[in-house]
Amino acid sequence: MSKVKTAPVFLGFFIMGFVDMVGTAASYVKADFHLNDKQASILPLMVFVWFAIVSLPVGMRMNEVGRRKTVLLGLALTFISLLIPCLHYNLPLIILSFVGLGIGNVCLQVSLNALLSDVITADKLGSGLTGGQLIKSVASFLGPILLGVAASVRNWQLVFPLLVFITLINCCWLMATPVYEQKAPKSSVSFAQCFALLKEPVLLKILIGVMCIVGIDVGINTILPKLVIEKTGWSLAKASLATSIYFISRMVGSLAGVLLMRKESERKFFIVSVILGIISAGLLILTTNVYAAVLLIVCAGLGVSNIFPLLFSRALQQLPQHKNEVAGLLIMGVSGGALFLPVIGAIADYANQATSLLVVLALWGWLAYIVPKRQLKVQCC
């Protein structure tokens, strides 16, 4: 497939990354409307709760409307949601904006990964999905910077017109780009039929794997600053650099995945990623050396960076005739990753931050268990 046809699909991953700005934007909204911490914490929830509610219905609906149209729907919802604060800014409207942004992002998460399988060859799907995640992570990384620059120049809300413009370009570009889709059956699919797909043992393992990698990622993000403070006595501002190091290493890992998976098998890359993850989590529990901790944080970011796209690629190739439903199930699994956070927090309260990493280590253990015995595209685990 030509680059002209793949470019607007990959740009969609950049738009997908806009949702990660919500955490930083919530701090500005809190200050603007004098909210307390409890009230402000509801704002990100308005975005991410939809991963649990909407993912599977969107995947089912794609059978009727198609993947390209579902991507366009996600872009349209994102465009409208980002436009709302440009027209008028008050608390009810910004909440409505965040809700629309969350639903639009779910549409993009479910449909873009599936649509990408229509514009690149099957043997390049793993590296293609990794490339999409790299592009998404660039947007996630730039988001807080753009908000900070806008706030220092005049007003943080100035970032919205820029995001609206980029989304509009992507929407128009994809509308003008013909994409041949592998047609899914247009018969209606029930929730029971979707969940029945989990009778396929490999798919169930992959879904749990998605929950695990999300739990690992969110858990590390939550633990790292407090872990560094616990081990070094640094201030929160200084310890927060650990999170930046982790995000940068994730971006480097995604870039390495795009380049190396063109030559190496996805299975080998999966194994190396799991080994890096287990080593980093295990040694972070034990180490008290700052420089060793930084190196292990880098290893953690490299290990996490490619697991999700590899799992997604494997699932789509496992049940190619049910790509839409599989995509919906896996994105729904993203919300399930948050279930591990209370366990991590409880262990940290009972013992310490280092001990809570045992949960992360256990989640890596599941991913080691589901390492495929053959190349990922083979329908065998």
Secondary structure by P-SEA (a helix, b strand, c coil): cccccaaaaaaaaaaaacccaaaaaaaaaaaaacccaaaaaaccccccccccccaaaaaaacccccaaaaaaaaaaaaaaaaacccccccaaaaaaaaaaaaaaaaaaaacaaaaaaaaccccaaaaaaaaaaaaaaaaaaaaaaaaaaaaaacccccaaaaaaaaaaaaaaaaaabbbbccccccccccaaaaaacccaaaaaaaaaaaaaaaaaaaaaaacaaaaaaaaccccccccaaaaaaaaaaaaaaaaaaacccccccaaaaaaaaaaaaaaaaaaaaccccaaaaaaaaaaaaaaaccaaaaaaaaaaaaccccaaaaaaaaaaaccccccaaaaaaaaaaaccccccaaaaaaaaaaaaaaccccccccccc
